[in-house]
Amino acid sequence: TALLMKIDMCKLYPEQITPEKIEDIRTIVIKALDGLNKTIQNLRPSLLDDLGLEAAIRRLLDFHLREKDINVFYNIIGDRDKRFSQEIETMLYRIVQEAIINISRHANAKNVFVILKANNNHINVDIEDDGQGFDVNSLFEQTIYVKRDLRGLGLVGIRERAILMGGILEIYSAPECGTRISLKVPIKDEGEDDV
């Protein structure tokens, strides 16, 4: 918008175009391109491609929780090196990312437990914190029906992603009792064809 306004001003007053104004426009373009590049990179974090889901989740935990001195307990059950489809890895990463960011911003937790368990048929992700918790039903009702603020939109996004993957999502929480998010997602072997 700022760029378009500056260009329109240049069209209206071409005699006032100076090297400084051109540099201002150039700076706006560079910032917009940088923002766009970051957005594109975040659509599928390169860490997922380079190191896999386990490392990407570990990075989220380090960046959002450990740096805030929140104790993190992360456990992988099953084949640590197993890779899944890009779609499943990206969706799982986004779900874990949203849950971790919510904990970081809202939970006031001291400890967070993350368990990733995979077998041939399902991936289970459990994320639990010992934070302040919340009333799950009222938060969803407020987010979906009242829309007074943006609280709960992250959990709505988590639920929508779980549904898109054919997963089962359960959220357990109560005020002063922490929160637990449990996700079970069906997977198929890379060699299986869609029927």
C-alpha positions in Angstrom: 0.0 0.0 0.0 2.8 2.4 0.9 4.6 1.6 -2.3 1.4 2.2 -4.4 0.9 5.5 -2.6 4.4 6.6 -3.3 4.1 5.6 -7.0 0.8 7.5 -7.3 2.4 10.6 -5.8 5.3 10.3 -8.3 2.7 10.2 -11.1 0.8 13.2 -9.8 4.0 15.3 -9.1 6.7 14.0 -11.5 8.7 17.2 -11.1 9.2 16.3 -7.4 10.8 12.9 -8.0 14.2 12.9 -6.3 16.9 10.3 -5.7 15.8 10.2 -2.1 12.2 9.4 -3.0 13.4 6.7 -5.4 15.5 5.2 -2.6 12.4 5.2 -0.3 10.5 3.3 -2.9 13.4 0.9 -3.4 13.5 0.3 0.4 9.8 -0.5 0.5 10.2 -3.0 -2.3 13.1 -4.7 -0.6 11.2 -5.0 2.7 8.2 -6.4 0.8 10.3 -9.0 -1.0 12.0 -10.0 2.2 8.6 -10.5 3.9 7.3 -12.5 1.0 10.4 -14.7 1.0 10.0 -15.4 4.7 6.3 -16.3 4.1 7.2 -18.6 1.3 10.0 -20.3 3.3 7.6 -20.8 6.2 5.0 -22.6 4.1 7.3 -25.6 4.1 10.2 -25.0 6.5 13.5 -26.2 4.9 14.4 -27.9 8.2 11.7 -30.4 7.4 13.3 -31.3 4.1 16.8 -31.2 5.3 16.6 -32.9 8.7 13.1 -34.3 9.1 10.2 -33.9 11.4 12.0 -34.8 14.6 14.7 -32.1 14.2 12.1 -29.5 13.1 10.0 -30.1 16.2 13.2 -30.0 18.4 14.0 -26.6 16.9 10.5 -25.3 17.7 10.9 -26.5 21.3 14.3 -24.9 21.6 13.3 -21.6 20.1 9.9 -21.1 21.7 10.2 -22.9 25.1 13.8 -23.6 26.1 14.9 -20.0 25.4 12.2 -18.9 27.9 13.5 -21.4 30.5 10.6 -23.8 30.2 11.6 -27.4 30.8 11.0 -29.5 27.8 10.8 -33.3 27.7 10.7 -34.6 24.1 10.5 -38.3 23.4 10.3 -40.2 20.1 8.8 -43.7 20.2 9.4 -45.8 17.1 11.8 -45.4 14.2 13.6 -42.0 14.7 14.6 -41.8 11.0 11.3 -42.6 9.5 10.1 -40.1 7.0 6.5 -39.4 6.0 4.9 -37.7 3.1 5.6 -34.0 2.8 1.9 -33.2 3.4 1.8 -35.2 6.7 5.1 -33.8 7.9 4.1 -30.2 7.1 0.7 -30.6 8.8 2.2 -32.2 11.9 4.8 -29.5 12.1 2.2 -26.8 11.8 0.0 -28.4 14.5 3.0 -28.8 16.9 4.1 -25.2 16.1 0.7 -23.7 16.9 0.5 -25.7 20.2 4.0 -24.7 21.2 3.5 -21.1 20.4 0.2 -21.1 22.4 2.1 -22.6 25.4 4.8 -20.1 25.0 2.4 -17.1 24.9 -0.5 -18.1 27.2 0.1 -21.1 29.4 2.7 -19.8 32.0 4.0 -23.4 32.1 7.1 -24.6 33.7 7.2 -28.0 32.0 6.2 -29.2 28.6 6.1 -32.9 27.5 6.0 -33.8 23.8 5.7 -37.4 22.7 5.8 -38.4 19.0 5.0 -42.1 18.4 4.8 -43.7 15.0 3.9 -47.1 13.8 2.9 -48.5 10.4 -0.6 -47.2 10.6 -0.7 -44.1 12.8 1.3 -41.2 14.1 0.4 -40.0 17.6 1.5 -36.7 19.0 0.9 -35.7 22.6 1.7 -32.3 23.9 1.1 -31.6 27.6 1.9 -28.6 29.8 1.6 -27.8 33.5 0.4 -24.3 32.8 -2.7 -22.3 33.8 -5.1 -24.2 31.5 -8.5 -22.9 30.2 -12.1 -24.0 29.7 -12.0 -25.7 26.3 -15.7 -25.4 25.5 -16.1 -21.8 26.3 -12.9 -20.9 24.4 -14.2 -22.6 21.2 -17.6 -21.1 21.6 -16.2 -17.6 22.1 -13.9 -18.0 19.1 -16.4 -19.5 16.7 -19.6 -17.6 17.7 -18.7 -14.5 19.6 -15.4 -13.5 17.8 -14.6 -10.8 20.4 -10.9 -11.4 20.1 -8.5 -13.7 18.4 -8.1 -16.1 21.4 -8.7 -19.7 20.4 -8.0 -19.3 16.6 -4.8 -21.3 16.9 -6.8 -24.2 18.4 -9.4 -23.9 15.7 -6.6 -24.1 13.2 -5.2 -27.2 14.9 -8.6 -28.9 14.8 -9.1 -28.0 11.1 -5.6 -29.4 10.2 -6.3 -32.6 12.1 -9.6 -33.1 10.3 -7.9 -32.5 6.9 -5.5 -35.3 7.7 -8.4 -37.6 8.8 -7.0 -37.4 12.3 -8.6 -37.6 15.7 -7.8 -34.6 18.0 -8.6 -34.3 21.7 -7.9 -31.3 23.8 -8.0 -31.6 27.6 -7.8 -28.6 29.8 -9.3 -26.9 32.8 -8.3 -23.7 34.6 -5.2 -24.2 36.8 -4.8 -27.8 35.5 -2.7 -27.4 32.4 -3.5 -28.6 28.9 -3.0 -31.8 26.9 -3.4 -32.0 23.2 -3.6 -35.6 21.7 -3.5 -36.2 18.0 -3.8 -39.5 16.1 -3.2 -39.4 12.4 -3.6 -42.3 10.0 -0.6 -42.9 7.6 0.1 -45.2 4.8 3.3 -46.5 3.5 4.9 -44.6 0.6 4.4 -47.7 -1.6 0.6 -47.8 -1.1 -1.7 -46.5 -3.9 -4.9 -44.6 -3.3 -7.9 -46.8 -3.7 
